Amino acid sequence: MENIFKDRIRALRQERGETQAQVAAAIGVAESHYQRFERGANLPNLENAWKLADHFGASMDYLVGRSDQR
């Protein structure tokens, strides 16, 4: 799950043309904290995972690799 999650949030961010700082601010975490999500060093807690799904307009199933439909 970890690799899929990090790959998908990075791809979604890049598709939207956003910086890591912009996404971090949108979900209310420090940029360094968000960077760890994209590197796969940490997984977000459930609250932040839902915030990411909402921010990107994607389902949680998509983010964790249970579905290929956003």
DSSP file (Angstrom, degrees, kcal/mol; ACC not computed):
  #  RESIDUE AA STRUCTURE BP1 BP2  ACC     N-H-->O    O-->H-N    N-H-->O    O-->H-N    TCO  KAPPA ALPHA  PHI   PSI    X-CA   Y-CA   Z-CA
    1    1 A M     >        0   0    0      0, 0.0     4,-3.1     0, 0.0     5,-0.2   0.000 360.0 360.0 360.0 -39.3    0.0    0.0    0.0
    2    2 A E  H  >  +     0   0    0      1,-0.2     4,-2.5     2,-0.2     5,-0.2   0.909 360.0  44.3 -56.6 -47.8    2.8    2.4    0.9
    3    3 A N  H  > S+     0   0    0      2,-0.2     4,-2.3     1,-0.2    -1,-0.2   0.906 115.1  48.4 -66.0 -41.0    4.3    2.6   -2.6
    4    4 A I  H  > S+     0   0    0      2,-0.2     4,-2.7     1,-0.2     5,-0.2   0.944 112.2  49.5 -63.0 -46.8    0.9    2.9   -4.3
    5    5 A F  H  X S+     0   0    0     -4,-3.1     4,-2.5     1,-0.2     5,-0.3   0.947 113.5  44.2 -58.5 -51.5   -0.2    5.6   -1.9
    6    6 A K  H  X S+     0   0    0     -4,-2.5     4,-1.9    -5,-0.2    -1,-0.2   0.900 115.0  49.2 -63.5 -40.1    3.0    7.7   -2.3
    7    7 A D  H  X S+     0   0    0     -4,-2.3     4,-2.3    -5,-0.2    -1,-0.2   0.901 112.5  48.0 -65.2 -40.4    3.0    7.3   -6.1
    8    8 A R  H  X S+     0   0    0     -4,-2.7     4,-2.6    55,-0.3     5,-0.2   0.902 111.3  47.6 -72.0 -40.1   -0.6    8.2   -6.4
    9    9 A I  H  X S+     0   0    0     -4,-2.5     4,-2.3    -5,-0.2    -1,-0.2   0.895 113.4  49.7 -69.1 -34.7   -0.5   11.4   -4.3
   10   10 A R  H  X S+     0   0    0     -4,-1.9     4,-2.5    -5,-0.3    -2,-0.2   0.944 112.7  46.9 -64.0 -46.7    2.6   12.5   -6.1
   11   11 A A  H  X S+     0   0    0     -4,-2.3     4,-2.5     1,-0.2    -2,-0.2   0.910 113.0  48.8 -62.5 -43.2    1.0   11.9   -9.5
   12   12 A L  H  X S+     0   0    0     -4,-2.6     4,-1.7     2,-0.2    -1,-0.2   0.912 111.8  49.4 -63.7 -42.0   -2.2   13.7   -8.5
   13   13 A R  H  X>S+     0   0    0     -4,-2.3     5,-2.2    -5,-0.2     4,-0.5   0.931 112.9  46.8 -62.5 -44.9   -0.3   16.7   -7.2
   14   14 A Q  H ><5S+     0   0    0     -4,-2.5     3,-1.0     1,-0.2    -2,-0.2   0.885 108.3  55.4 -66.6 -38.7    1.7   16.9  -10.4
   15   15 A E  H 3<5S+     0   0    0     -4,-2.5    -1,-0.2     1,-0.3    -2,-0.2   0.866 110.0  47.2 -59.7 -35.5   -1.4   16.6  -12.6
   16   16 A R  H 3<5S-     0   0    0     -4,-1.7    -1,-0.3    -5,-0.2    -2,-0.2   0.542 111.7-123.3 -83.6  -7.3   -2.9   19.6  -10.7
   17   17 A G  T <<5 +     0   0    0     -3,-1.0     2,-0.3    -4,-0.5    -3,-0.2   0.812  61.3 145.5  70.1  30.4    0.4   21.6  -11.1
   18   18 A E      < -     0   0    0     -5,-2.2    -1,-0.2    -6,-0.2     2,-0.2  -0.671  45.4-128.2-100.8 154.8    0.7   22.0   -7.3
   19   19 A T     >  -     0   0    0     -2,-0.3     4,-1.9     1,-0.1     5,-0.2  -0.527  28.3-110.9 -89.5 165.0    3.7   22.2   -5.2
   20   20 A Q  H  > S+     0   0    0      1,-0.2     4,-2.7     2,-0.2     5,-0.2   0.882 120.2  56.3 -61.6 -37.2    4.2   20.1   -2.1
   21   21 A A  H  > S+     0   0    0      1,-0.2     4,-2.4     2,-0.2    -1,-0.2   0.886 105.2  51.3 -62.9 -38.9    3.9   23.3    0.0
   22   22 A Q  H  > S+     0   0    0      2,-0.2     4,-2.1     1,-0.2    -1,-0.2   0.917 112.4  44.8 -66.1 -43.3    0.5   24.0   -1.5
   23   23 A V  H  X S+     0   0    0     -4,-1.9     4,-1.9     2,-0.2     5,-0.2   0.927 112.2  52.5 -67.0 -43.5   -0.9   20.6   -0.8
   24   24 A A  H  X>S+     0   0    0     -4,-2.7     5,-2.5     1,-0.2     4,-1.0   0.926 111.2  46.8 -57.5 -45.6    0.6   20.6    2.7
   25   25 A A  H  <5S+     0   0    0     -4,-2.4     3,-0.3     1,-0.2    -1,-0.2   0.892 108.9  55.7 -63.4 -39.3   -1.1   24.0    3.4
   26   26 A A  H  <5S+     0   0    0     -4,-2.1    -1,-0.2     1,-0.2    -2,-0.2   0.836 115.6  36.4 -64.5 -33.0   -4.4   22.8    2.0
   27   27 A I  H  <5S-     0   0    0     -4,-1.9    -1,-0.2    -3,-0.2    -2,-0.2   0.482 115.3-112.9-101.1  -2.5   -4.5   19.8    4.3
   28   28 A G  T  <5S+     0   0    0     -4,-1.0     2,-0.3    -3,-0.3    -3,-0.2   0.848  72.8 117.7  80.8  35.8   -3.0   21.6    7.3
   29   29 A V  S   <S-     0   0    0     -5,-2.5    -1,-0.3    -6,-0.2    -2,-0.1  -0.887  70.2 -90.7-126.8 162.9    0.3   19.9    7.8
   30   30 A A     >  -     0   0    0     -2,-0.3     4,-2.1     1,-0.1     3,-0.3  -0.387  35.9-119.3 -66.9 148.9    3.9   21.1    7.6
   31   31 A E  H  > S+     0   0    0      1,-0.2     4,-2.7     2,-0.2     5,-0.2   0.898 115.2  54.2 -56.9 -41.6    5.5   20.8    4.2
   32   32 A S  H  > S+     0   0    0      1,-0.2     4,-1.4     2,-0.2    -1,-0.2   0.853 106.6  52.3 -63.1 -33.5    8.2   18.5    5.6
   33   33 A H  H  > S+     0   0    0     -3,-0.3     4,-1.0     2,-0.2    -1,-0.2   0.930 110.8  46.4 -67.0 -45.6    5.5   16.2    6.9
   34   34 A Y  H >X S+     0   0    0     -4,-2.1     4,-1.9     1,-0.2     3,-0.6   0.893 106.7  59.0 -63.7 -39.4    3.8   16.0    3.5
   35   35 A Q  H 3X S+     0   0    0     -4,-2.7     4,-1.9     1,-0.3    -1,-0.2   0.867 100.8  56.0 -58.3 -35.9    7.1   15.4    1.9
   36   36 A R  H 3X>S+     0   0    0     -4,-1.4     5,-1.6     1,-0.2     6,-1.5   0.842 104.0  54.3 -65.9 -32.4    7.5   12.3    4.0
   37   37 A F  H X<5S+     0   0    0     -4,-1.0     3,-0.6    -3,-0.6    -2,-0.2   0.942 110.1  46.0 -63.5 -46.4    4.1   11.0    2.7
   38   38 A E  H 3<5S+     0   0    0     -4,-1.9    -2,-0.2     1,-0.2    -1,-0.2   0.809 113.1  49.3 -68.9 -29.4    5.4   11.4   -0.9
   39   39 A R  H 3<5S-     0   0    0     -4,-1.9    -1,-0.2    -5,-0.2    -2,-0.2   0.651 110.6-122.2 -80.8 -14.7    8.7    9.7   -0.1
   40   40 A G  T <<5S+     0   0    0     -4,-0.9    -3,-0.2    -3,-0.6    -4,-0.1   0.605  78.8 122.9  81.7  11.8    6.9    6.8    1.6
   41   41 A A  S   <S+     0   0    0     -5,-1.6     2,-0.3    -6,-0.2    -4,-0.2   0.806  80.9  15.1 -73.8 -29.5    8.7    7.5    4.9
   42   42 A N        -     0   0    0     -6,-1.5    -2,-0.3    -9,-0.1    -1,-0.2  -0.984  68.9-137.8-140.5 150.1    5.4    7.9    6.7
   43   43 A L        -     0   0    0     -2,-0.3    -6,-0.1    -3,-0.1    -5,-0.0  -0.873  34.6-111.9-101.5 144.5    1.8    7.1    6.0
   44   44 A P        -     0   0    0      0, 0.0    -1,-0.0     0, 0.0     2,-0.0  -0.339  31.3-106.6 -70.9 156.1   -0.7    9.8    7.0
   45   45 A N     >  -     0   0    0      1,-0.1     4,-2.4     4,-0.0     5,-0.2  -0.272  43.5 -93.6 -70.1 172.2   -3.2    9.2    9.8
   46   46 A L  H  > S+     0   0    0      1,-0.2     4,-2.4     2,-0.2     5,-0.2   0.882 124.8  53.5 -59.5 -41.3   -6.7    8.6    8.8
   47   47 A E  H  > S+     0   0    0      1,-0.2     4,-2.0     2,-0.2    -1,-0.2   0.932 112.3  43.4 -60.4 -46.6   -7.8   12.2    9.1
   48   48 A N  H  > S+     0   0    0      2,-0.2     4,-2.3     1,-0.2    -1,-0.2   0.835 110.3  56.1 -70.7 -31.7   -5.0   13.4    6.8
   49   49 A A  H  X S+     0   0    0     -4,-2.4     4,-2.4     2,-0.2    -1,-0.2   0.924 109.2  46.8 -64.0 -42.9   -5.6   10.6    4.4
   50   50 A W  H  X S+     0   0    0     -4,-2.4     4,-2.7     2,-0.2    -2,-0.2   0.894 110.2  53.4 -64.7 -38.9   -9.2   11.7    4.0
   51   51 A K  H  X S+     0   0    0     -4,-2.0     4,-2.8     2,-0.2    -2,-0.2   0.906 109.7  48.3 -62.1 -40.6   -8.1   15.3    3.6
   52   52 A L  H  X S+     0   0    0     -4,-2.3     4,-2.5     2,-0.2     6,-0.2   0.926 110.9  50.1 -64.7 -44.3   -5.8   14.3    0.8
   53   53 A A  H  X>S+     0   0    0     -4,-2.4     5,-2.3     1,-0.2     4,-0.9   0.932 114.2  45.0 -59.4 -45.8   -8.6   12.3   -0.9
   54   54 A D  H ><5S+     0   0    0     -4,-2.7     3,-0.5     3,-0.2    -2,-0.2   0.920 112.2  51.8 -63.5 -44.1  -10.9   15.3   -0.6
   55   55 A H  H 3<5S+     0   0    0     -4,-2.8    -2,-0.2     1,-0.2    -1,-0.2   0.907 116.9  38.4 -60.4 -43.0   -8.3   17.7   -1.8
   56   56 A F  H 3<5S-     0   0    0     -4,-2.5    -1,-0.2    -5,-0.2    -2,-0.2   0.521 107.1-122.9 -87.8  -5.2   -7.5   15.6   -4.9
   57   57 A G  T <<5 +     0   0    0     -4,-0.9     2,-0.3    -3,-0.5    -3,-0.2   0.861  69.9 128.3  66.3  34.6  -11.1   14.7   -5.6
   58   58 A A      < -     0   0    0     -5,-2.3    -1,-0.3    -6,-0.2     2,-0.2  -0.833  61.6-108.8-120.4 157.3  -10.1   11.0   -5.4
   59   59 A S     >  -     0   0    0     11,-0.8     4,-2.0    -2,-0.3     5,-0.1  -0.491  23.8-122.2 -80.8 156.3  -11.5    8.1   -3.4
   60   60 A M  H  > S+     0   0    0      1,-0.2     4,-2.1     2,-0.2     6,-0.2   0.876 114.9  59.7 -63.1 -36.5   -9.6    6.6   -0.5
   61   61 A D  H  >>S+     0   0    0      1,-0.2     5,-2.3     2,-0.2     6,-1.3   0.886 105.5  48.6 -59.0 -38.6   -9.8    3.3   -2.4
   62   62 A Y  H >45S+     0   0    0      4,-0.2     3,-1.1     3,-0.2    -1,-0.2   0.940 109.5  51.7 -65.9 -46.7   -8.0    4.9   -5.3
   63   63 A L  H 3<5S+     0   0    0     -4,-2.0   -55,-0.3     1,-0.3    -2,-0.2   0.862 114.6  42.0 -60.8 -36.2   -5.3    6.4   -3.0
   64   64 A V  H 3<5S-     0   0    0     -4,-2.1    -1,-0.3    -5,-0.1   -59,-0.2   0.434 117.3-108.6 -95.1   2.4   -4.6    3.0   -1.4
   65   65 A G  T <<5S+     0   0    0     -3,-1.1    -3,-0.2    -4,-0.5    -4,-0.1   0.611  85.1 119.2  88.0  12.4   -4.7    1.0   -4.5
   66   66 A R  S   <S+     0   0    0     -5,-2.3     2,-0.3    -6,-0.2    -4,-0.2   0.637  83.0  22.4 -82.6 -13.3   -8.0   -0.9   -4.0
   67   67 A S        -     0   0    0     -6,-1.3    -2,-0.3    -7,-0.1    -1,-0.1  -0.990  57.4-148.7-148.7 151.5   -9.4    0.7   -7.1
   68   68 A D  S    S+     0   0    0     -2,-0.3     2,-0.5    -3,-0.1    -6,-0.1   0.387  78.0  92.5 -99.8   1.5   -8.2    2.3  -10.3
   69   69 A Q              0   0    0      1,-0.1   -10,-0.2   -11,-0.0    -7,-0.2  -0.833 360.0 360.0 -95.7 130.5  -11.2    4.6  -10.5
   70   70 A R              0   0    0     -2,-0.5   -11,-0.8   -12,-0.1    -1,-0.1   0.499 360.0 360.0 -72.4 360.0  -10.6    8.0   -8.9
